[in-house]
């Protein structure tokens, strides 16, 4: 098994960038939703009503899916940041332990 090398600062930066991407996607999604849900251009006659029902159903599902992607990106960014902090803390604790052992043994 190959050892894994993790750079906490790079991991935290990646988490921040992914979180930023989630925010940008969320803003874009809000703009898209405001644009595509404002009018009823297909009319109120029978064909327009049928088309409108299908359109709003598909649109609703699409916006829901895109919204879940925003949540997944935000979750990934937060978890990368948490992982970075955990790795840094583990490294700090290990360093303290080895420093204390070195002091006791004099090696």
Number of C-alpha atoms within 10 A of each C-alpha: 3 4 5 5 6 12 10 20 14 13 20 20 15 18 24 18 15 21 23 15 16 22 16 13 18 19 13 12 16 13 11 12 14 11 10 11 11 8 9 11 8 14 13 12 9 10 11 14 14 13 15 17 12 12 13 13 11 12 15 13 12 12 15 12 12 14 16 13 15 21 17 15 20 21 16 18 24 18 15 21 23 16 17 22 16 13 17 16 13 12 13 11 12 12 12 12 12 11 11 12 12 11 10 9 7 7 6
